Amino acid sequence: MSSLFDSTPPPPLAEALRPKTIEQVIGQTHLLASGKPLNLAFASGKPHSMILWGPPGVGKTTLARLSAKAFDREFIAISAVLAGVKEIREAIEQAQQNMAQYGKQTILFVDEIHRFNKSQQDALLPHVESGLFTFIGATTENPSFEVNSALLSRAQVYVLKSLSTNELGQLFIRARELAMPDLQFEDSAIERIIAHADGDARRLLNLVEQTHNATLNPSASVKIIDQAFIENALSTQARRFDKGGDQFYDQISALHKSVRGSNPDAALYWLCRMLDGGVDPRYLSRRIIRMAWEDIGLADPRAMQLANDAALTYERLGSPEGELALGQAVVYLAVASKSNASYKAFNAARAYVAQDQSKPVPHHLRNAPTKLMKDLGHGKEYRYAHDEPHAYAAGESYLPEGMTEPHWYEPVPRGLETQISEKMAFLRNLDQEAKKK
């Protein structure tokens, strides 16, 4: 006879549905389909150290556990969030014991490997090299930056992807059959759950479990789950977003390139994705100003003005009203004439100055506020441009002696820079005429 004291609670749905074989895994077909890297590795029966890199809830832990079964190895799992040198030492001792007592090698799985510092990661190296255990690490961060190069060189990196809508749909069917086989779901309700999951299998299973718990309320008397029930049962979605991580920089890159590519819809999409993910709008304001300078420049000087106005508007209004100004600025920048001529000229000038020697300022360009400076020739023979025809001192040089005109700034034939190009051509012609005299 069972009692309250010897009964065990049922496992969470995510654990109950964890795949027992490779064939049961949903998603990651680019790695697990026939002829793909992990499929071939599992079929060979020869394990190798690897790092599984991908967002949360895509099966990193599951694949690590299944690899132990596929390779017939003992399995030890530690979390870098909680573990330290003591836990690493205990894992090494357990692996040695597995080899001594059972003659079996071990797979050591380190979840969140990026949380280990350099010395902790280095502690694994001798035992990976000796073959005491096969190392499998899981990380949501770019291993190029977060994993020591020595450890990284000994492990194959596999990139895992978020689950697609179809794959989440397959997982939902499994979850419903196990948790709520007698309930019917409207298509709109299923779509809402999948949208809430945002590519995360674990989140989807937790949402299904949350929905199931909501139906247990005696007052609910639910037979059919519709979208309204889902909206009431589920908490507000927290977008998966890693502030300061790869997703952050990938999305700001996508926003910048959408503006540069003159696609206002894509630019708005990435702007709203980042706002929805919790990015500081002030950071976005700075980046929008940078886009105006780098990609529009003098082809449309209003872009810079509008970008600055949007930043000031956000400071005055805050969210959400101020975000409208950022959206308007992004749209304007996307449709504005494009030029990177000023940006290229600035970079070229900076690069030249960085490697060049410090050339003296020509005497005619020097300041002469005192009699001594005038006696030394400062400002002598300087030509005041406003007193010259066209307000231009044709043939005058403004660069250090011996330095040829670099022509860093070359306007593009778009927007206002078309007129700037015409004026510069006119002034250069005046220079040529002056030199003939």
N, C-alpha and C positions, 0 to 999 in steps of 0.2 A: 504494500500500500504506500503510495507516494505522499509526500507532505510538502508543505510550503518550504521546508528547509532543504529538501534534496531535489527539488525541481529546478531545472535550468531554463532561463528565459530563451525564447526563440532568437536566433541570430538576426541582425538587421538584414533587410532585403538585399542590400548590396553584397553582403557576405554570403547569403543563401544562394544567390545567383552567380557567384564567382565561377567562371568556367573551370571545369575539371580536366578538359583536354584542349589541345590547340584548335581542334575543329569547332569547338563551342565559342571561340573568341569572335566577337563582333567588331568589325573595323580592322584597321591596319593591314588591309589587303596588299598594300605596296611592300609589306615586309613578310606577310604570312601566306600569300597565295602561292600556288604551285610554281616552283622555279624562282621564287623570291628569296632574298638573303636569309631571313630567319627560318623560313621553311626548309631551305637547304641545310642550314646549320643544325636544326633539330633532327633532320633525317640522317645526318652524318653520324650522330651520336658522339661527336667530339666537341666538347664545350670550349668556348673562348671567352676571355674577359670582354665585357661590353658596358656601354653606358646608354641607357634608355632616356632620351631627351624628349620631353613633350609637356603639354599643359596638363592640369589636374584631370583625373577621371578618364584617362584614355587607355588604361590597362598596363601601366608600367609594372606595378607590383604583381599583377596576374601573370604577366609574361615571365617575370623572374621566378615565380613559384613553379610555373609550368616547365621552365627550363630544367629545374632540378629533377622533375619527373622524366622529362625527355632524355636527359643525360644520365639518369640513374645516379644522382649525387645526393649527399646529405645537404640539407638546406638550413642556413643560419641567416636570420634577418635582424638587422639593427637599424635604428633611426638616428640619423646624424643630428636631429633636433634634440634628442634626449641623451644620446650616447657620448662618451668621452673616451679617454685613454683606457680606463678600467674596462669598459665594455668591449673595446677593440681587443684588449689582452685576453679577456674571457672568450671571445669568439675565436681567437687564434688557438687558445688551449683546447677548445672544443673541437676545432678542425684537426688538431694533432691527435686528439683522442679518437676521433672518427677514423683516422688513418691507421692508428696503432691497433685499435680493437676490432674494427670491422673491415679494414683494408679498403675503405671508400674515401674518395676525395669529396671535398665540400664546395658548395657554392655559397659564397658570402654576399648577401644582398645588403647594400647600404642605401636606404631611402634618403632622399634629400642630401645627396653626397656633397652638394655645394655648400652645405652648412659646416662641413669639416674644415678646419684651418689647415695650413700647409703641413704642419708637423703631424697632424692626425692623418692626413692623406699619405704622407711619406711613410708612416708606420705600416701601411698596407703593402708597400712596394716589394720588400724582400720576400714576402710570402706569396705574392702574385708571381714573382720571378721563379721561386723554387717549385711552384706548382702545388703548394700546400692547399690552396683553394683557388677557385675561379671567381674572379671579382665581377659583380654586376652592380652598377650604380644607377640610381634613378634621380633625375633632376628636372625641375621646371625652368632652370636658368641655362643660359648658353654655356656649355662646358668649355668652350674656348677661353672664356674669361674666368670661370669658377672652379675648374679642375686643374690641378698641377700638370704641367706639360709632361713630366715623367710618367705620371699615372695615365694621362690621356694617350700617350704614345703606345701604351700597352693594352689599350682597350678600343674596340670598334664602337663607334658612335652610331646609334640608330635613332632616327628622328620619327617620333610618333605624332600622329595628327589627331585633331579633334574629330569626333564622330559626326558623320553627315546626318542630314535629316532622315534619310532612308534607314541608316544604321540605327539611329535612336528609335525609329519606328519599330524595327525588329526587336530591339531590347525592350520596348514598352510592351509588346505582345507577350514576351516571356514573363515580364513582371506582373502583368495583369492576370495571366493564367495562374500564377502562383499565389498572388496576394488577393485578387478580387475576381475570381472566375465567374461569379454570378451577376456582376454588375455590367451594365452596358455604358459605353462612352460615345457621346456624339463626336463626330469628326473634329469639330471646332475645339472641343475640350482636349482631344489628343494633341492637336496642333499647338494648343497653348502650353501644354506640359512640355512638349518637345522644344518650343521656343524658350521656355523658362530654363531648360537644361543647358542651352547654349553650348552644345557640343560635348558636354561632360556627362559620361555614363553614370558615374556615382551620383551626381546631382539629380539626374533623371530618376534613378531608383529611389533616392530620398524623397523626391517629389511625389512619386507614386505611393510611397509609404505614408507620407503626410496626407495625401488625399484619402487613402484607406482609413487612416485614423479619424479623419473628419466624418467619414460615413458611419463610424461606430457610435456617434452621438444618437441616443434613442430618439431625440426630438427631430432628427434630420429625416428619417424614413426615406432614404434615397434609393431609387431604383435605376435611374438614368443620370449619368454624370454629364452636365452640360458646361459650357464655357463660364457661365455665371458662377456655378458652384466652384470651379477651379479658381477663378479670380478671388472668391471669398476665402477659399481654403488655403491658398498658397500665399506666402509672404512676398513682399516686394522683391523683385529679382535684383540680385547683386551681380552686376556684370563681371565677367572674368577679365581682369586687367591688372597688369603688373607695372605699377608706377615706377619708372626708372629702369625697367627691364627691357627685354627685347621687343615685347609687344608695344611698349611705349614708343621706342625709337622707330620701329617699323611703321607705326601708324602716323607719327609726325612726318616721316619720310613720304608716306603715301599722300598725306595732305599737301605737302610742299610740291610734290611732283604732279599732283592733280591741278594745282594752281598754275604751275609752269606749263602744263599741257593744255591749258585753256579749257578745262572741263569743270564748269561750276557745280554740276550735280555731284560729281565725285568729290569735289572739294568740300561741299556741304556735308556729304556723307561722313567723311573722315573727321571733319570738325565735330559733328554731333556724336560720333563714336567716342571721341576723346572726352568730350564734355560729359557724356553718359558714363564713361569709365572713371570719372572723378579727377581728370586733369585740371590743374589750377588754370582758370581762364587767363590769369595774368601771364602765365608762361606762353599760352597760345597767342596773346596779344603781342608779345615780344617776337615770336616766330613770324607772325603775320607782317610786322614791320620789316623784319629781315627779308621776307619774300618780296615786299614792295621794292626794297633797295636792290636785291640781287637779281630779280627776274623781270622787273618792269622798268625800273630806273627812270631815265629821262625820256623814254618813249611815251610815258604818261606820268608826269610829276604829281598829278592829282592822286595817284595811287598811294604815294607816301603820305600825303596829307590825310587821305581817308583812313589809312591804317593807323596813323597817330590819333586821329579823332575817335576811332573806334576804341582804342586803348583808354583814352581819357573818358569816354562815355561809360565804359565798363567800370572804371574807378568811381565814377559819380553814381551810377545806378546799381552796380552789383548784379547778382544773379536773381532771377533769370532775365530781367529786362536788358541788362547790359550785354548779354550774349547775343541778342539780336543784332547789335552793332558789329560784333565780331563776324557774324554770319554775312552781313551786308558787305563788310570789307573783303571777306573771302570771295564772294561772288564777283565783286568789282575787279579784284586782282586777277581772277580767273579769266574774265572776258577782256581785260585791258590789253593794249599792244605790249608786246614783250621785247625786252632788250636786256642783255647781260653785259653790254659794252662797258658801262661804268664799273661793274663788278670785276670784269676781267682787267680793266685798266688799273684799278686799285691793287689787285693781287700782283699784277706785273710790276707795278711801281714798288710795292713792298718787298718783293723778291729781289729786285734790282738794288734797292737801298741796303738790304740785309747783307748782300755779298760785296758791295762796292765800298771803296775807301771814302772817307769824309772829304768831299770836294769843297773848297772855299766858295763863299758867296761872291759873285763878281762885284767889282767896286761900284759899278753904276746902279746896282740893286741894293746896296747897303744903306742902312739908316744913318742920317747925319744930323743928330740933334745938337751937337756942340761944334765950336769952331775948330777944335783939334781934329775931329772926325772929318770935317770938310777939308781941312788942310791935308789930310791923309788921302783925300780923293774919294771919300765915301759919297755916293750919290752923284758923282760927276758924270756929265753927259747922259744922265737919265732922261728919257723922253716921256713926257706926261701924255698918256694916251688920249685924254679928252681934248688936247690941243691939236691933235692930228686928224687928217681926213678920215671919216668913218669911225672916229674915236678909236683908231687902231694905229699903233706905231709900226708900220710895215717894215719888215726886215730886222726888227729888234730881237735880241736873244734874251731869254729869261732863265736859261739853264747854266750850270757851271761851265767855265771855259774848257773847251775840248770835248764836251759831251754832245753827241749828235742827237737830233730830235728822235725820240724813241717811238712816237706815234702809238702810244699805248691805248689811247681812247679813239676808237673808230666807230662812229655811230652806225646803227643798223638802219635799213630802209623801211622803218615802221614807225607809226605814230609821230610824235613831235621830233623824234631824232631824224626824220627825213629832212625837216627844216634846218635842224642843227647841222646836218651833213652838208647841206647847200651853203650855209654860212661859213663853215670851216673851209670848204673848197674855195669860196670867194676870198677869204682872208689869206689862204695859202698862195693864191694867185697874186695877191698884193705883195706878199713876201718875195715871190719870184721876180716880180717887176722891180721891186726896190733893189734887189741884189744885182740887177743888170745895169743899174745906174752907176 
